Structure formats: structure tokens, C-alpha cells
């Protein structure tokens, strides 16, 4: 699991905007990201422990990747809706 910070997510989000991967919700906090060019699929999972936010991706990256960057916006929206429900 990698801790999400403002600094770590900015670069990943910028790359996600360039590559425009396809994001599919599997369930709350779990997403599938598909590379539109290669068709490669990755799974991204979010969690929260002690007020800190974490993410993990099954790609080979060892830091916050663009797969996480591509899902964070959708996850924030869904999390806000869940809190209101």
C-alpha cells in the first residue's frame, strides 16, 4: 500500500490526463483500469487507515502510478456520495 499525498498524486493525475485510460468501478474502493492502447488491465484499490489514505495497484510501479491517478477523482466523488447516504 502506498500513502496518498497531494504531492504524490499530482504527477500521477497529470499522466492519467494524457493517457486517458478507461476506468471501471468493480465495487466501492476497487477499480479496473484499462490502457486504451495496449488493452492491459490493472486493479486499483483504495483504503483508509487511521485517517491516512492509501492506494495499491497491481502494476509493476513502486510509487503512485497513473492508474491510481486515473481513478482518484471518481473515487472521491463516490466516497462523498457514500458519506451522504
Chimera marker file (.cmm) of the C-alpha trace (Angstrom):
<marker_set name="trace">
<marker id="1" x="0.000" y="0.000" z="0.000" r="1" g="1" b="0" radius="0.5"/>
<marker id="2" x="1.184" y="3.475" z="-0.871" r="1" g="1" b="0" radius="0.5"/>
<marker id="3" x="0.162" y="6.544" z="1.091" r="1" g="1" b="0" radius="0.5"/>
<marker id="4" x="-1.648" y="9.150" z="-0.982" r="1" g="1" b="0" radius="0.5"/>
<marker id="5" x="-0.434" y="12.707" z="-0.547" r="1" g="1" b="0" radius="0.5"/>
<marker id="6" x="-1.177" y="15.808" z="-2.580" r="1" g="1" b="0" radius="0.5"/>
<marker id="7" x="2.344" y="15.774" z="-3.970" r="1" g="1" b="0" radius="0.5"/>
<marker id="8" x="2.339" y="12.083" z="-4.898" r="1" g="1" b="0" radius="0.5"/>
<marker id="9" x="-0.988" y="12.202" z="-6.703" r="1" g="1" b="0" radius="0.5"/>
<marker id="10" x="-0.379" y="15.355" z="-8.791" r="1" g="1" b="0" radius="0.5"/>
<marker id="11" x="2.140" y="13.766" z="-11.168" r="1" g="1" b="0" radius="0.5"/>
<marker id="12" x="0.086" y="10.579" z="-11.498" r="1" g="1" b="0" radius="0.5"/>
<marker id="13" x="-3.070" y="12.548" z="-12.274" r="1" g="1" b="0" radius="0.5"/>
<marker id="14" x="-1.265" y="14.610" z="-14.920" r="1" g="1" b="0" radius="0.5"/>
<marker id="15" x="-0.071" y="11.449" z="-16.687" r="1" g="1" b="0" radius="0.5"/>
<marker id="16" x="-3.562" y="9.941" z="-16.468" r="1" g="1" b="0" radius="0.5"/>
<marker id="17" x="-4.961" y="13.019" z="-18.233" r="1" g="1" b="0" radius="0.5"/>
<marker id="18" x="-2.514" y="12.424" z="-21.079" r="1" g="1" b="0" radius="0.5"/>
<marker id="19" x="-3.074" y="8.678" z="-21.473" r="1" g="1" b="0" radius="0.5"/>
<marker id="20" x="-6.850" y="8.738" z="-20.796" r="1" g="1" b="0" radius="0.5"/>
<marker id="21" x="-7.250" y="5.144" z="-19.583" r="1" g="1" b="0" radius="0.5"/>
<marker id="22" x="-10.679" y="3.562" z="-19.233" r="1" g="1" b="0" radius="0.5"/>
<marker id="23" x="-11.816" y="3.257" z="-15.596" r="1" g="1" b="0" radius="0.5"/>
<marker id="24" x="-14.472" y="0.786" z="-14.472" r="1" g="1" b="0" radius="0.5"/>
<marker id="25" x="-15.926" y="0.528" z="-10.968" r="1" g="1" b="0" radius="0.5"/>
<marker id="26" x="-15.815" y="-3.028" z="-9.667" r="1" g="1" b="0" radius="0.5"/>
<marker id="27" x="-17.122" y="-2.076" z="-6.219" r="1" g="1" b="0" radius="0.5"/>
<marker id="28" x="-16.593" y="0.799" z="-3.798" r="1" g="1" b="0" radius="0.5"/>
<marker id="29" x="-12.832" y="1.330" z="-3.371" r="1" g="1" b="0" radius="0.5"/>
<marker id="30" x="-11.993" y="-1.186" z="-6.119" r="1" g="1" b="0" radius="0.5"/>
<marker id="31" x="-11.478" y="-0.191" z="-9.773" r="1" g="1" b="0" radius="0.5"/>
<marker id="32" x="-10.272" y="-1.697" z="-13.022" r="1" g="1" b="0" radius="0.5"/>
<marker id="33" x="-8.109" y="0.495" z="-15.264" r="1" g="1" b="0" radius="0.5"/>
<marker id="34" x="-7.613" y="-0.421" z="-18.919" r="1" g="1" b="0" radius="0.5"/>
<marker id="35" x="-4.884" y="1.033" z="-21.108" r="1" g="1" b="0" radius="0.5"/>
<marker id="36" x="-6.688" y="2.073" z="-24.296" r="1" g="1" b="0" radius="0.5"/>
<marker id="37" x="-3.625" y="1.426" z="-26.474" r="1" g="1" b="0" radius="0.5"/>
<marker id="38" x="-2.369" y="-1.941" z="-25.224" r="1" g="1" b="0" radius="0.5"/>
<marker id="39" x="-5.541" y="-3.287" z="-23.620" r="1" g="1" b="0" radius="0.5"/>
<marker id="40" x="-3.604" y="-4.100" z="-20.428" r="1" g="1" b="0" radius="0.5"/>
<marker id="41" x="-5.815" y="-4.150" z="-17.326" r="1" g="1" b="0" radius="0.5"/>
<marker id="42" x="-4.848" y="-3.213" z="-13.778" r="1" g="1" b="0" radius="0.5"/>
<marker id="43" x="-6.703" y="-3.260" z="-10.487" r="1" g="1" b="0" radius="0.5"/>
<marker id="44" x="-6.586" y="-0.281" z="-8.120" r="1" g="1" b="0" radius="0.5"/>
<marker id="45" x="-7.742" y="-0.494" z="-4.508" r="1" g="1" b="0" radius="0.5"/>
<marker id="46" x="-8.177" y="2.366" z="-2.022" r="1" g="1" b="0" radius="0.5"/>
<marker id="47" x="-8.230" y="2.176" z="1.761" r="1" g="1" b="0" radius="0.5"/>
<marker id="48" x="-8.191" y="4.478" z="4.749" r="1" g="1" b="0" radius="0.5"/>
<marker id="49" x="-6.353" y="3.648" z="7.969" r="1" g="1" b="0" radius="0.5"/>
<marker id="50" x="-6.202" y="5.977" z="10.938" r="1" g="1" b="0" radius="0.5"/>
<marker id="51" x="-7.202" y="8.987" z="8.852" r="1" g="1" b="0" radius="0.5"/>
<marker id="52" x="-4.483" y="8.334" z="6.257" r="1" g="1" b="0" radius="0.5"/>
<marker id="53" x="-5.404" y="7.432" z="2.683" r="1" g="1" b="0" radius="0.5"/>
<marker id="54" x="-3.727" y="4.586" z="0.837" r="1" g="1" b="0" radius="0.5"/>
<marker id="55" x="-3.882" y="3.029" z="-2.616" r="1" g="1" b="0" radius="0.5"/>
<marker id="56" x="-2.438" y="-0.014" z="-4.277" r="1" g="1" b="0" radius="0.5"/>
<marker id="57" x="-2.209" y="-1.075" z="-7.901" r="1" g="1" b="0" radius="0.5"/>
<marker id="58" x="-1.196" y="-4.431" z="-9.315" r="1" g="1" b="0" radius="0.5"/>
<marker id="59" x="1.050" y="-2.873" z="-11.964" r="1" g="1" b="0" radius="0.5"/>
<marker id="60" x="4.837" y="-3.050" z="-11.631" r="1" g="1" b="0" radius="0.5"/>
<marker id="61" x="5.240" y="0.563" z="-10.417" r="1" g="1" b="0" radius="0.5"/>
<marker id="62" x="6.655" y="1.080" z="-6.933" r="1" g="1" b="0" radius="0.5"/>
<marker id="63" x="5.115" y="4.524" z="-6.409" r="1" g="1" b="0" radius="0.5"/>
<marker id="64" x="1.766" y="6.188" z="-7.049" r="1" g="1" b="0" radius="0.5"/>
<marker id="65" x="1.113" y="5.333" z="-10.714" r="1" g="1" b="0" radius="0.5"/>
<marker id="66" x="-1.131" y="6.888" z="-13.327" r="1" g="1" b="0" radius="0.5"/>
<marker id="67" x="-3.600" y="4.023" z="-12.817" r="1" g="1" b="0" radius="0.5"/>
<marker id="68" x="-4.185" y="5.342" z="-9.308" r="1" g="1" b="0" radius="0.5"/>
<marker id="69" x="-4.186" y="8.896" z="-10.680" r="1" g="1" b="0" radius="0.5"/>
<marker id="70" x="-6.889" y="7.977" z="-13.170" r="1" g="1" b="0" radius="0.5"/>
<marker id="71" x="-9.221" y="6.563" z="-10.512" r="1" g="1" b="0" radius="0.5"/>
<marker id="72" x="-8.792" y="9.037" z="-7.656" r="1" g="1" b="0" radius="0.5"/>
<marker id="73" x="-11.280" y="11.611" z="-8.955" r="1" g="1" b="0" radius="0.5"/>
<marker id="74" x="-14.026" y="9.045" z="-9.424" r="1" g="1" b="0" radius="0.5"/>
<marker id="75" x="-13.250" y="7.522" z="-6.052" r="1" g="1" b="0" radius="0.5"/>
<marker id="76" x="-13.513" y="10.905" z="-4.305" r="1" g="1" b="0" radius="0.5"/>
<marker id="77" x="-16.938" y="11.507" z="-5.879" r="1" g="1" b="0" radius="0.5"/>
<marker id="78" x="-18.211" y="8.051" z="-4.921" r="1" g="1" b="0" radius="0.5"/>
<marker id="79" x="-16.831" y="8.365" z="-1.387" r="1" g="1" b="0" radius="0.5"/>
<marker id="80" x="-18.605" y="11.710" z="-0.939" r="1" g="1" b="0" radius="0.5"/>
<marker id="81" x="-21.881" y="10.162" z="-2.108" r="1" g="1" b="0" radius="0.5"/>
<marker id="82" x="-21.433" y="7.229" z="0.281" r="1" g="1" b="0" radius="0.5"/>
<marker id="83" x="-20.925" y="9.560" z="3.256" r="1" g="1" b="0" radius="0.5"/>
<marker id="84" x="-24.144" y="11.454" z="2.401" r="1" g="1" b="0" radius="0.5"/>
<marker id="85" x="-26.198" y="8.264" z="2.013" r="1" g="1" b="0" radius="0.5"/>
<link id1="1" id2="2" r="1" g="1" b="0" radius="0.2"/>
<link id1="2" id2="3" r="1" g="1" b="0" radius="0.2"/>
<link id1="3" id2="4" r="1" g="1" b="0" radius="0.2"/>
<link id1="4" id2="5" r="1" g="1" b="0" radius="0.2"/>
<link id1="5" id2="6" r="1" g="1" b="0" radius="0.2"/>
<link id1="6" id2="7" r="1" g="1" b="0" radius="0.2"/>
<link id1="7" id2="8" r="1" g="1" b="0" radius="0.2"/>
<link id1="8" id2="9" r="1" g="1" b="0" radius="0.2"/>
<link id1="9" id2="10" r="1" g="1" b="0" radius="0.2"/>
<link id1="10" id2="11" r="1" g="1" b="0" radius="0.2"/>
<link id1="11" id2="12" r="1" g="1" b="0" radius="0.2"/>
<link id1="12" id2="13" r="1" g="1" b="0" radius="0.2"/>
<link id1="13" id2="14" r="1" g="1" b="0" radius="0.2"/>
<link id1="14" id2="15" r="1" g="1" b="0" radius="0.2"/>
<link id1="15" id2="16" r="1" g="1" b="0" radius="0.2"/>
<link id1="16" id2="17" r="1" g="1" b="0" radius="0.2"/>
<link id1="17" id2="18" r="1" g="1" b="0" radius="0.2"/>
<link id1="18" id2="19" r="1" g="1" b="0" radius="0.2"/>
<link id1="19" id2="20" r="1" g="1" b="0" radius="0.2"/>
<link id1="20" id2="21" r="1" g="1" b="0" radius="0.2"/>
<link id1="21" id2="22" r="1" g="1" b="0" radius="0.2"/>
<link id1="22" id2="23" r="1" g="1" b="0" radius="0.2"/>
<link id1="23" id2="24" r="1" g="1" b="0" radius="0.2"/>
<link id1="24" id2="25" r="1" g="1" b="0" radius="0.2"/>
<link id1="25" id2="26" r="1" g="1" b="0" radius="0.2"/>
<link id1="26" id2="27" r="1" g="1" b="0" radius="0.2"/>
<link id1="27" id2="28" r="1" g="1" b="0" radius="0.2"/>
<link id1="28" id2="29" r="1" g="1" b="0" radius="0.2"/>
<link id1="29" id2="30" r="1" g="1" b="0" radius="0.2"/>
<link id1="30" id2="31" r="1" g="1" b="0" radius="0.2"/>
<link id1="31" id2="32" r="1" g="1" b="0" radius="0.2"/>
<link id1="32" id2="33" r="1" g="1" b="0" radius="0.2"/>
<link id1="33" id2="34" r="1" g="1" b="0" radius="0.2"/>
<link id1="34" id2="35" r="1" g="1" b="0" radius="0.2"/>
<link id1="35" id2="36" r="1" g="1" b="0" radius="0.2"/>
<link id1="36" id2="37" r="1" g="1" b="0" radius="0.2"/>
<link id1="37" id2="38" r="1" g="1" b="0" radius="0.2"/>
<link id1="38" id2="39" r="1" g="1" b="0" radius="0.2"/>
<link id1="39" id2="40" r="1" g="1" b="0" radius="0.2"/>
<link id1="40" id2="41" r="1" g="1" b="0" radius="0.2"/>
<link id1="41" id2="42" r="1" g="1" b="0" radius="0.2"/>
<link id1="42" id2="43" r="1" g="1" b="0" radius="0.2"/>
<link id1="43" id2="44" r="1" g="1" b="0" radius="0.2"/>
<link id1="44" id2="45" r="1" g="1" b="0" radius="0.2"/>
<link id1="45" id2="46" r="1" g="1" b="0" radius="0.2"/>
<link id1="46" id2="47" r="1" g="1" b="0" radius="0.2"/>
<link id1="47" id2="48" r="1" g="1" b="0" radius="0.2"/>
<link id1="48" id2="49" r="1" g="1" b="0" radius="0.2"/>
<link id1="49" id2="50" r="1" g="1" b="0" radius="0.2"/>
<link id1="50" id2="51" r="1" g="1" b="0" radius="0.2"/>
<link id1="51" id2="52" r="1" g="1" b="0" radius="0.2"/>
<link id1="52" id2="53" r="1" g="1" b="0" radius="0.2"/>
<link id1="53" id2="54" r="1" g="1" b="0" radius="0.2"/>
<link id1="54" id2="55" r="1" g="1" b="0" radius="0.2"/>
<link id1="55" id2="56" r="1" g="1" b="0" radius="0.2"/>
<link id1="56" id2="57" r="1" g="1" b="0" radius="0.2"/>
<link id1="57" id2="58" r="1" g="1" b="0" radius="0.2"/>
<link id1="58" id2="59" r="1" g="1" b="0" radius="0.2"/>
<link id1="59" id2="60" r="1" g="1" b="0" radius="0.2"/>
<link id1="60" id2="61" r="1" g="1" b="0" radius="0.2"/>
<link id1="61" id2="62" r="1" g="1" b="0" radius="0.2"/>
<link id1="62" id2="63" r="1" g="1" b="0" radius="0.2"/>
<link id1="63" id2="64" r="1" g="1" b="0" radius="0.2"/>
<link id1="64" id2="65" r="1" g="1" b="0" radius="0.2"/>
<link id1="65" id2="66" r="1" g="1" b="0" radius="0.2"/>
<link id1="66" id2="67" r="1" g="1" b="0" radius="0.2"/>
<link id1="67" id2="68" r="1" g="1" b="0" radius="0.2"/>
<link id1="68" id2="69" r="1" g="1" b="0" radius="0.2"/>
<link id1="69" id2="70" r="1" g="1" b="0" radius="0.2"/>
<link id1="70" id2="71" r="1" g="1" b="0" radius="0.2"/>
<link id1="71" id2="72" r="1" g="1" b="0" radius="0.2"/>
<link id1="72" id2="73" r="1" g="1" b="0" radius="0.2"/>
<link id1="73" id2="74" r="1" g="1" b="0" radius="0.2"/>
<link id1="74" id2="75" r="1" g="1" b="0" radius="0.2"/>
<link id1="75" id2="76" r="1" g="1" b="0" radius="0.2"/>
<link id1="76" id2="77" r="1" g="1" b="0" radius="0.2"/>
<link id1="77" id2="78" r="1" g="1" b="0" radius="0.2"/>
<link id1="78" id2="79" r="1" g="1" b="0" radius="0.2"/>
<link id1="79" id2="80" r="1" g="1" b="0" radius="0.2"/>
<link id1="80" id2="81" r="1" g="1" b="0" radius="0.2"/>
<link id1="81" id2="82" r="1" g="1" b="0" radius="0.2"/>
<link id1="82" id2="83" r="1" g="1" b="0" radius="0.2"/>
<link id1="83" id2="84" r="1" g="1" b="0" radius="0.2"/>
<link id1="84" id2="85" r="1" g="1" b="0" radius="0.2"/>
</marker_set>
